[in-house]
Amino acid sequence: MCFSMTALRQRKGSKGKEPPLGAEVQSQQSNCCSDHHPEKILHGDWSWGAIIWTSLGWSVSVGLGLLCCIYMATLHENDLWFSNIKEVEREISFRTECGLYYSYFKQMLQAPSIQQGLSDLIHDNLTESKRTINLLQRMNIYQEVFLSVLYRLLPIQSYLEPVYFYIYTVFSLQAVYVIALYLTAWLLSGSWLAGTLTGVWYILNRVDTTRVEFTISLRENWSLPFLALQVTAITCYLRPQLTALQQKVMVWLMYVTTFCFCLTWQFNQFILLVQALIIYTLDCVDFLTSAQVTTLYLVQVSGLLSVWLLQFCNSMILGSLVLSFIVAALFIRHCQSGLKTGSLLVRLGKLLLHSAMVLLLTFTINYLAKTALQLRSDEHIFKFIKSKFALGPTRDFDANLYLCEEAFGLLPLDTLERLAGTLLLYPYILTLLLLSGMLAVAALQNMSRPKGGSAEERKGAGEARAVAFRPDVAYNVLHTLFYGLLAFSTMRMKYIWTGHMCAVAAYGVCGRELWTLLLNTLRCNSRVLLRLVRYAVPLAVIGCLYYKFWPKLMEELSELREFYDPDTVELMTWISTKTPKQAVFAGSMQLLAGIKLCTGRVLTNHPHYEDKDLRERTRQVYQVYARRSPEEVYSILRAAGADYVVLENSICYERRHRRGCRLRDLLDLANGHIMDGPGENDPDLVSASHPRFCEAIKTDTAAYASLFTRTFQNKTFHVYRVKKKRKKSARSSSEPSAAQ
């Protein structure tokens, strides 16, 4: 079923000359099914041509997926010489939170049994000193658990190292990602050439579509392939002519992919909230039936609640905005039965009132849920949003920690330049403008059409709506619009948008809509010419991309580098050999994640920031980079149970960020102190009464030497042992500060 300008012109003529509307709809649907959709054989077309052509399309999708997988794995190997470096260097290459997540895979493999490994994760006292936490509840690490169990059970230990099993699995998910985008483009356009173009664009825009080759364990690298599969399942579910059995299969696929997506990423609730808003918008303008809307909402709820159960009733899921929104939307929708009646202006007024009621009820339910659950785990995210849009104070340490990171800033304009360089941006913008205009016109037509009358009139209105704009296309248009806005507001979210962007652009190049409009404008539209253009243009684009980028890809693959971080290797080796196994280390979140992976030592804090108590402890531990007295810092570290503190010159003398965004500046602002260096300061800030701790401790004066002993140093790191005992005067003077 495809959009037809000719069909729209025919409906403007006299009724006596107009064919029956149902016949017209069936004609449009049959034209669509004459294309080579991946589900064509399921509709009963078992001709040799259909079988061969569809099989070829599936083969190309798998080939592109494997090509992407091998490409990413090769880049990773060439960048680090991963196969030739020592085990400690391999583990150090899992930077920041990636090292924390991989450490649990390693921990499960080192456990005497699977049962003991699971018990250690459920009752963990190594990740946060002086606390026992349930890691399966707190973190999204079921993928590490699953892989560790699978590695134990499969007969591959003799020829495949655990680290390779882990990274190859993540790279294989990139193949799944490409195949999912390929199928989405194929379903939308009816041509697997669109899928081919999607895969090619995804690979060529690697810098903006993925960062898997250097952040392997990052949660989004696990979850985004499942989100892409879910979008494919939704696209197929919203297509016409599905049998009841096929619809049930699609619903189950949507549930399974939603569940896997939610299970593997802690930010799932915010991504699903955007998707729920898309469903709500499509419902308001009559692109979806009531059954489809309810089904899509319930799939989201079922996926979230399933994860809630697996994560030992994680309160952060029950207190999520998306659950509150879905409950509010379904309740208000049920209560307002007359929402979709009346003229256009009346319906617009009802829609505004309806939306206001849904939002009010959403925030009410969410507030009550968080109050009842005493939930404060995600408040730092809302502080960040308020500060980002200048809706609240900007001295909050947690909010500024996000605001000062480039990944959480606005999307840089050079991203668009790179996308334009691969010929992706221009067809995407043209397709988006065309489809958005058509979507707006169709939405106004739907809202202008009366909902009363006989069953025949309502049926005819529904069929006319179907001819005007397909619901699967409508969903994908809003998907790329909503997530595009999210990407522009927060650069880290661009990886959700750019992959789907490839599929939408390929649909524009290979689909009927853009070419039908263009050929009708030129008054030279015919079925033969339309088919010729739809196949010739994508082939020409692929040929151009091959000519332009193949040499660059070969040059990129020929570049060989090697991992080199001797200072960190020296630090990890010293910790492993010279400190007790139960020693507790304090320091930056990023470094401590590596210490846990490489040495197995106990940490005071770590990069998984979704816990209020941990955030407060992190802020306290970071006072080693603030202007605080040695007694104050000592009290803080002893309260956290630290035996050693690691100071990094790259943080103490940081120059990477601008003034006001250096970690020491964030701490000064939070403590009410004037920042270092030339520049303006707020009038209420005061000069600190103590020097910066990370600098002053290196002087080894009596005030510091009585509390801390330097045990290790190199060009990058200084490690100090926190003494167990101190003078009584020091204790009495520091007790008031420990409560700050």
Secondary structure, DSSP 4 states (H G I P E B T S, - for coil): ----HHHHHHHTS-GGGSPPHHHHHHHHHHHHHTS--TTGGGGT---HHHHHHHHHHHHHHHHHHHHHHHHHHHHHHHHHTTTTS-HHHHHHTS-THHHHHHHHHHHHHHSSSHHHHHHHHHTB-SSSTT--B-HHHHS--HHHHHHHHHHHHSTTTTTS-HHHHHHHHHHHHHHHHHHHHHHHHHHHHS-HHHHHHHHHHHHHTHHHH--TTT-TT-HHHHHHHHHHHHHHHHHHHTSSS--HHHHHHHHHHHHHHHHHHHHT-TTHHHHHHHHHHHHHHHHHTTSS-HHHHHHHHHHHHHHHHHHHHHTTS-HHHHT-HHHHHHHHHHHHHHH-TTTT-S-HHHHHHHHHHHHHHHHHHHHHHHHHHHHHHT--TTHHHHHHHHHHTTSS-S--HHHHHHHTSGGGSPPPHHHHHHHHHTT-HHHHHHHHHHHHHHHHHHHHHHHHS---S-HHHHHHHHHHHHHH--HHHHHHHHHHHHHHHHHHH-GGGHHHHHHHHHHHHHHHHHSHHHHHHHHHHTT---HHHHHHHHHHHHHHHHHHHHHHHHHHHHHHHH-------HHHHHHHHHHHHHS-TT-EEES-HHHHHHHHHHH--EES--S----HHHHHHHHHHGGGGSS--HHHHHHHHHHTT-SEEEEEHHHHT--SSPTTTSHHHHHHHHHTBPPSSSS---TT-B--SS--HHHHGGG--HHHHTTEEEEEE-SSEEEEEE-S---HHHHHHHHHHHT-
